[in-house]
Amino acid sequence: MLMELIRARERGIIIGSLPPGPLNRISDVPGVKVGHCTLAEGDIQTGVTVILPPPENPFIEKLPAAAYVQNGFGKTLGLIQIDELGTLETPIALCGTLNVGRVHDALVSYMVRLCARDGIHLTSVNPVVGECNDGFLSDIQARPCGEAELLAAIAGAEADFPLGSVGAGRGTSCHSLKGGIGSASRQLELDGEAYTVGVLVQTNHGRLADLRLPDGRKPEADFIRLHDGEAPDKGSCMMVLATDAPLSDRQLRRVIRRMPVGLIRLGSYIGHGSGEICIGFSTANPISLRDSRDILPVQQLNEKKIDLFFRAAAEAAEEAVLDSMLCAGPVTGWQGHHKDSLSEIFG
């Protein structure tokens, strides 16, 4: 039977109270694009996903950024400098666990070329690379993702990007079913102006026995037994948030800490073997490398309104995780291992 991979909202499952953006993706934040390179042949079921911030060269126009580690069972690179300086200066790349080093090196090469084009002799750069372990469905030791795959993902980046079993989500599992790449957005109004909060997730976490859908449904006992739903909660979830609202790096860190609420509402308890890692950036208040002023003027959200962003982050993360599963078709990969799609539950 051919399954229809339909997003939650198109199924009538409405999460939260805030409205989504036109694409209901992280790319509803103006200028943000996402690209995938998907490797899907036999034992290789993996890929790279890249989130591109709007400055063509983010090293020249650094964006306010923050990171938060809910559970540190992960191999992410680049978070220490984000914590220290509060800025993002490269695209954000996602991949499989053992590919982090190769993708990091590829991102260095990309930034060296980009800066050379712009007349900058690059001597230091902070690439940001996140990961999930896709070793159940893909031969993780093969490490097939490198510079060619990163560049393909960047070249294919667009606003209306696919979800599900693509890119870095090709080989991931979620709640003992097929996981993948999910995304959602929420729109807010402040002082009469519209702002957007967008979230992208790479899902590889959770137990089927714990899964609770927003409409109250949960898998039946026979379905749980069939899909090894008592397996431990492990595997990780990468969460990336973007906004065009003028949030400081401190405010961004407060907001991104609410993204795991979306995972919890679907049943995850963030187990020992699952690394839940959050990254966020704002496209407002870019810091130009070429600005010679001693004092820089900035706008900043009135903290009395930050609850709106907490809600937007939680709602968008919950919907993104659900869509990562609903849009992920079944995959058979390494040693014949197989993961079915959540869409089977819906018939």
Secondary structure, DSSP 8 states (H G I E B T S, - for coil): -------TGGGT---SSS---SS-SGGGSTT-EEEEEEEEETTEEEEEEEEE-SSSSTTTEEEEEEEEESS--S--BSHHHHHHH-EE-S-EEEEEGGGHHHHHHHHHHHHHHHHHHTT---S----EEEEE--TTTS-GGG---SHHHHHHHHHT-BSS---BSSGGGTT-EETTEE--EEEEEEEEEETTEEEEEEEEEEE----GGG---TTS----HHHHHHTTTTS-SBS-EEEEEEESS---HHHHHHHHTTHHHHHHHTT----TB--EEEEEEESSS-EETT---SS-------GGGHHHHHHHHHHHHHHHHHHHHHT---EE-GGG-EE--GGGGG-
